[in-house]
Amino acid sequence: MTISVAIIGRPNTGKSTLFNRLVGKRLALVDDQPGVTRDRREGEAELGDLSFRIIDTAGLDNADAESLAGRMQRQTEQAVAESNVVLMLVDARAGITALDRHFADWVRGQSVPVILAANKCEGGGGEAGRLEAFELGLGEPIAVSAEHGEGLGELYGALQPIVDADAIEGDEEAAPEVQLAIVGRPNTGKSTLVNQLLGQDRLLTGPEAGITRDSIAIDWEYDNRPLKLIDTAGLRRRARVDEKLEKLSARDTARAIQFSQVVVLMLDGQTMLERQDLTIARQVIDEGRALIIAVNKWDLVKTKKAAMRKLEDRLETSLTQVRGIPVVTLSALEGTGIDKLMAAVFEIYQVWNRRIATARLNDWLAEMVELHPPPLASTGRRVRLRYMTQTKTRPPTFAVWVSRPKDLPEAYSRYLVNGLRDDFGLIGVPLRITLRQGKNPYVKET
């Protein structure tokens, strides 16, 4: 079953531009003048491996019901009623208006999931407007640029769980498909591993480095769990990427990481962890993906205990932003260690998807503050942590409302991150905490 996504927002926030971007064609008329779109326009959209029906709507305006604008608004309301998810767009450069607030209140009352996106954030611009959009109470705003195609990976991450949930609702026994990318330096055994998993020579392999040029996606099942396996071209250090074709392969690999969920980084047990491996690992972490380290050719390693101890120490000191990354040893050629690898894939996928109730988080936050109070601000007053909520999964992302965010040391944020990992079992996945100024945004002033 294909889900339907309705793009809504006040006039001139870039809804039609985003619609055109997702359908890959210029189907909707775009102009700087507000109100260009009057009727609902539908198209078949693709984002990564997601396919869905998308509806471009007229700009929401608080107009008289019998006016043209009022009739356009009824069309928009009907589109929302027929959709599985609403994508509400705000203009990050213009900031949040009273009309944005009015329709955020309205859409919160609808029985449909809402994704909030702050448009016109190209090049990092509009960040102030994106942060301001938190006050709408629709979760963490995604920074996008419909015109330049930026932020589509984050939009994919927000839509994927809804697509999964819809698939499960249609079939109670169905499990969501796990997008699994296999990356690493050239000739570490990535394609050999894929062939071992599939039980056939599906991909060309050999001793020559760089045989795989493209990211190749293969539908597969393991223990009745559906997966999409992505074998990628080997990533070399940027200084060595000279050929045009190899540059395109590296870009394709980066895109595969962006649209994956779990990433297996293959190491060669003979050379272990090199600088380029750390660069790839940081790229995976920066994209917010779940990471597993797979040490291939482990059967050829003679001093296994010493090699593993050295690897774990290096990961601990070089990838401080994620503690407890799973490490699995295997031999892709011999087929040993495959079951351990797949168990780690499904386990880290569950952690990456974990959601924690807001009540539990705020009880936990109170305990953490009592155990270790925040320091005094420059004014001599203590920084107050007022409220906390999880704004998204994939990866687990949290927002904390603070009296003076700029006066809260980075060390205290790390204290909270480490506490979240230990107390809620979020070991081995990226965690994100954003600090917001003010009181609890979900409690209205009286």
C-alpha positions in Angstrom: 0.0 0.0 0.0 1.4 3.4 -1.0 1.1 6.2 1.6 0.0 9.7 0.8 1.9 12.8 2.0 0.2 16.2 2.0 2.5 19.3 1.9 0.8 22.2 3.8 1.8 25.6 5.0 1.1 29.2 4.7 1.5 30.8 1.2 4.9 31.1 -0.4 6.9 28.8 1.9 8.1 26.7 -1.0 5.5 23.9 -1.1 5.4 23.6 -4.9 9.1 23.7 -5.2 9.4 20.8 -2.8 6.7 19.0 -4.7 8.6 19.4 -7.9 11.8 18.3 -6.3 10.2 15.0 -5.0 8.4 14.1 -8.2 11.4 14.9 -10.2 9.4 17.0 -12.7 8.2 20.6 -12.9 4.6 19.7 -12.5 3.6 22.5 -10.2 3.8 26.2 -11.2 6.3 28.1 -8.9 6.5 31.8 -8.4 7.5 34.2 -5.7 3.9 35.6 -5.6 1.8 34.0 -2.8 -1.2 31.9 -3.7 0.0 30.5 -7.1 -1.2 27.0 -6.2 -5.0 26.9 -6.0 -6.1 23.3 -6.6 -4.6 20.2 -5.1 -2.0 18.7 -7.3 -0.9 15.0 -6.9 2.2 13.2 -8.1 4.2 10.0 -7.6 7.2 10.9 -5.5 10.5 9.1 -4.8 13.0 9.7 -2.1 15.8 7.2 -1.8 14.0 3.8 -2.0 10.7 5.3 -0.7 7.8 5.7 -3.2 4.7 7.6 -2.1 1.9 9.7 -3.4 2.4 13.4 -2.7 -0.2 16.2 -2.7 0.7 19.8 -3.2 -1.9 22.1 -1.6 -2.8 25.7 -1.6 -1.2 27.9 1.0 -3.2 27.9 4.3 -4.7 31.3 4.9 -7.1 32.3 7.7 -9.8 33.4 5.1 -13.5 33.7 4.9 -15.1 30.3 4.2 -16.9 31.4 1.1 -14.1 33.4 -0.5 -11.7 31.9 -3.1 -9.0 31.6 -0.4 -11.5 29.9 1.9 -12.5 27.3 -0.7 -8.8 26.7 -1.4 -8.3 26.1 2.3 -11.2 23.5 2.3 -9.3 21.7 -0.5 -6.2 21.6 1.7 -8.2 20.3 4.7 -9.6 17.6 2.5 -6.1 16.6 1.4 -5.0 16.3 5.0 -8.0 14.1 5.8 -7.1 11.8 3.0 -3.3 11.6 3.8 -1.3 9.2 5.9 1.2 12.0 6.9 1.3 15.8 6.8 4.5 17.6 5.9 4.1 21.2 7.2 6.5 23.6 5.7 7.6 26.9 7.2 9.8 29.6 5.8 13.0 29.6 7.9 14.3 32.9 6.5 11.0 34.8 7.2 10.7 33.3 10.7 7.6 32.0 12.4 4.4 34.0 11.9 1.1 34.2 13.7 -0.4 32.3 10.7 2.2 29.5 11.2 1.2 29.2 14.9 -2.5 29.2 14.0 -2.2 26.3 11.6 0.2 24.4 13.8 -2.5 24.4 16.5 -5.0 23.2 13.8 -2.8 20.4 12.4 -2.0 19.1 16.0 -5.7 18.4 16.3 -5.8 16.2 13.2 -5.5 12.4 13.6 -2.4 12.2 11.3 1.3 12.2 11.9 3.0 15.6 11.2 6.6 16.2 10.0 7.7 19.8 10.4 10.3 21.1 7.8 11.9 24.5 7.8 12.5 25.5 4.2 15.1 27.9 2.6 17.9 26.6 4.9 20.4 26.4 2.1 24.0 26.7 3.1 23.1 26.7 6.7 21.1 29.8 6.4 17.8 30.1 8.2 19.0 28.2 11.3 17.5 30.9 13.6 14.1 30.4 11.9 14.5 26.6 12.2 15.1 26.9 15.9 12.2 29.3 16.3 9.9 26.6 14.7 10.4 24.5 17.9 7.7 26.7 19.5 5.1 25.2 17.2 5.1 22.0 19.3 5.4 19.7 16.3 8.8 18.1 17.2 12.2 18.9 15.8 12.1 20.9 12.6 14.0 19.4 9.7 16.3 21.9 7.8 15.6 21.6 4.1 16.2 23.6 0.9 13.6 22.6 -1.7 15.3 24.7 -4.3 18.8 23.2 -3.8 17.8 19.7 -2.7 19.4 20.0 0.7 18.1 18.1 3.8 16.4 15.3 1.8 18.3 12.7 3.8 16.8 14.0 7.0 13.3 14.1 5.4 13.9 10.4 4.3 14.7 9.6 7.9 11.5 11.2 9.2 9.3 9.5 6.5 10.8 6.0 6.8 9.3 5.0 10.2 5.9 6.1 9.0 6.2 4.0 5.9 7.3 1.0 8.0 4.4 1.5 10.4 2.0 1.6 7.5 3.5 -1.6 6.1 3.1 -3.3 9.5 -0.5 -2.2 9.9 -1.3 -3.8 6.5 0.4 -7.0 7.6 0.8 -7.7 11.3 3.4 -10.3 10.6 5.6 -8.1 8.4 8.8 -6.7 9.8 10.1 -3.4 8.4 12.8 -3.7 5.8 16.3 -2.9 7.1 18.4 -0.8 4.8 21.9 -2.2 5.3 25.0 -0.6 3.6 28.3 -2.3 3.5 31.2 0.2 3.2 35.0 0.3 3.6 38.3 0.8 1.9 38.9 -1.0 -1.5 39.5 -4.7 -1.4 38.4 -5.3 2.2 36.0 -8.0 1.2 32.7 -6.2 0.9 31.4 -7.9 -2.2 32.6 -11.3 -0.9 30.5 -10.7 2.2 27.4 -9.9 0.2 27.9 -13.0 -1.9 28.4 -15.1 1.3 25.1 -13.7 2.7 23.2 -14.4 -0.5 24.8 -17.8 -1.0 25.6 -17.0 -4.6 28.1 -15.1 -6.7 25.8 -12.1 -7.1 28.6 -9.5 -7.3 31.9 -9.5 -9.1 34.9 -10.1 -6.8 38.6 -10.4 -7.2 42.0 -9.2 -5.8 42.0 -6.1 -7.9 41.0 -3.0 -5.8 38.0 -1.0 -7.1 36.1 -3.7 -9.0 32.7 -2.4 -7.6 32.0 1.0 -9.2 28.3 1.5 -8.2 26.2 1.1 -5.1 24.3 -2.1 -5.8 21.0 -2.6 -3.9 19.7 -6.2 -3.5 16.5 -7.3 -1.8 17.1 -10.2 0.6 15.8 -12.0 3.7 17.6 -13.3 6.7 15.7 -15.4 9.3 12.4 -14.1 7.7 13.5 -10.5 8.1 13.5 -8.4 4.9 16.6 -6.4 4.1 18.0 -4.3 1.3 21.7 -5.0 1.0 23.8 -2.2 -0.5 27.3 -3.1 -1.6 29.3 0.0 -2.3 32.4 1.1 -4.1 35.5 1.3 -1.8 36.3 4.7 -0.4 39.8 5.9 -0.6 41.4 8.9 0.9 40.3 12.1 -1.0 43.8 12.9 -2.1 43.9 9.6 -4.0 40.6 10.0 -5.7 41.8 11.2 -9.0 39.8 9.6 -11.7 36.4 11.1 -12.6 34.7 7.6 -12.4 36.2 7.0 -8.9 34.9 10.4 -7.7 31.5 9.4 -8.9 31.8 6.1 -7.0 32.8 7.9 -3.8 29.8 10.2 -4.2 27.6 7.2 -4.8 28.9 5.5 -1.6 28.2 8.7 0.4 24.7 8.7 -0.9 24.3 5.0 0.0 25.3 5.9 3.6 22.9 8.8 3.6 19.9 6.6 2.7 20.9 3.5 4.7 19.8 2.7 8.3 22.6 0.3 9.5 26.1 0.6 8.0 28.7 -2.2 8.3 32.2 -0.8 8.0 34.5 -3.6 6.7 38.1 -3.7 8.0 40.9 -5.8 6.8 42.1 -7.9 9.7 45.6 -7.8 8.3 45.8 -3.9 8.4 43.0 -3.3 11.0 42.0 0.4 11.6 43.6 2.9 9.3 43.0 6.7 9.1 40.6 6.3 6.2 38.5 3.8 8.1 38.0 6.4 10.9 37.1 9.0 8.2 34.4 6.7 6.9 33.2 5.9 10.4 32.8 9.6 11.2 30.9 10.1 8.0 28.5 7.4 9.0 28.1 8.8 12.5 27.6 12.4 11.2 24.8 11.1 9.0 23.2 9.6 12.2 23.3 6.0 11.0 23.8 2.9 13.2 27.4 1.6 12.7 28.9 -1.9 13.1 32.6 -2.6 12.7 33.2 -5.9 10.9 36.8 -7.2 11.0 37.2 -9.4 7.9 39.9 -12.1 7.4 40.0 -12.7 11.1 41.1 -16.3 10.5 44.4 -14.9 9.3 45.0 -12.8 12.4 47.5 -14.6 14.7 47.4 -12.5 17.9 43.7 -12.2 18.1 43.4 -10.9 21.7 46.0 -8.3 21.3 44.6 -7.1 18.0 41.1 -6.8 19.4 42.3 -4.9 22.5 44.2 -2.5 20.3 41.2 -2.0 18.0 38.8 -1.3 20.9 41.2 1.2 22.5 41.6 3.0 19.2 37.8 3.2 18.7 37.4 4.5 22.3 39.9 7.3 21.8 39.1 8.2 18.1 35.3 7.9 18.0 34.4 9.6 21.3 31.0 10.8 20.0 29.7 7.2 20.0 30.6 4.8 22.8 30.2 1.0 22.5 30.1 0.6 18.7 29.6 -3.2 18.0 32.7 -5.0 16.7 32.2 -8.4 14.9 34.9 -10.6 13.6 34.4 -12.8 10.6 35.7 -14.4 7.5 33.7 -13.4 4.4 35.5 -16.0 2.3 34.9 -18.9 4.8 31.5 -17.8 5.9 32.3 -17.7 9.6 30.9 -15.0 11.9 27.9 -14.3 9.6 25.3 -15.1 12.3 27.0 -12.9 14.8 27.1 -10.1 12.3 23.4 -10.3 11.5 22.4 -10.5 15.1 24.4 -7.3 15.7 22.6 -5.7 12.7 19.1 -6.3 14.1 20.1 -5.4 17.7 21.6 -2.1 16.7 18.6 -1.4 14.5 16.3 -1.7 17.4 18.4 0.6 19.6 18.6 3.1 16.8 14.8 3.1 16.7 14.2 3.3 20.4 11.8 5.9 21.8 11.6 6.9 25.4 8.4 8.3 27.0 8.6 12.0 27.9 7.5 11.3 31.6 10.4 8.9 32.0 12.8 11.3 30.5 11.8 14.2 32.8 12.0 11.9 35.9 15.5 10.9 34.7 16.5 14.5 34.1 15.4 15.6 37.6 17.6 12.8 39.0 20.6 13.7 36.9 20.3 17.4 37.9 20.0 16.4 41.6 23.0 14.1 41.4 25.1 16.7 39.5 23.6 20.2 39.4 24.5 22.5 36.5 27.1 25.1 37.2 26.4 28.8 37.9 25.9 31.1 34.9 28.0 34.2 34.3 25.2 36.2 36.2 25.9 34.1 39.3 22.5 32.3 38.9 22.4 28.5 38.4 21.4 27.3 34.9 18.0 25.6 35.1 17.1 22.5 33.1 13.3 22.8 32.8 12.0 20.1 30.4 13.1 17.3 28.1 11.5 15.3 25.3 12.6 13.0 22.6 12.0 14.7 19.3 12.8 11.8 16.9 14.3 8.4 16.5 16.8 7.2 13.9 19.0 8.3 15.6 17.6 9.0 19.1 17.4 12.8 19.3 16.4 14.9 22.4 15.6 18.5 23.1 16.2 20.0 26.6 14.7 23.4 27.5 17.2 25.4 29.5 17.1 28.8 31.2 20.4 29.9 29.6 21.7 27.4 27.0 24.9 29.4 26.2 26.0 29.1 29.8 25.6 25.3 30.0 29.1 23.8 29.4 29.7 21.2 26.8 30.9 18.9 29.5 27.4 18.9 31.1 25.8 18.0 27.7 28.3 15.1 27.5 27.2 14.1 31.1 23.6 13.9 29.9 24.5 12.0 26.7 26.5 9.4 28.7 23.7 9.1 31.2 21.2 8.5 28.4 23.4 5.8 27.0 23.8 4.0 30.3 20.3 4.4 31.7 18.3 3.7 28.6 20.5 1.2 26.8 21.4 3.5 23.9 24.9 2.0 23.5 26.6 2.1 20.2 24.4 4.5 18.3 24.7 8.3 17.6 22.8 10.4 20.1 21.9 14.1 19.7 20.9 16.6 22.3 19.8 20.2 21.4 19.4 22.9 24.0 16.4 25.3 23.7 15.9 28.4 25.7 12.7 28.9 27.7 10.1 27.1 29.7 8.2 23.9 28.8 6.9 24.7 25.3 3.9 22.4 25.7 2.5 24.3 28.7 0.4 27.3 27.7 0.6 30.5 29.7 -2.5 31.3 31.8 
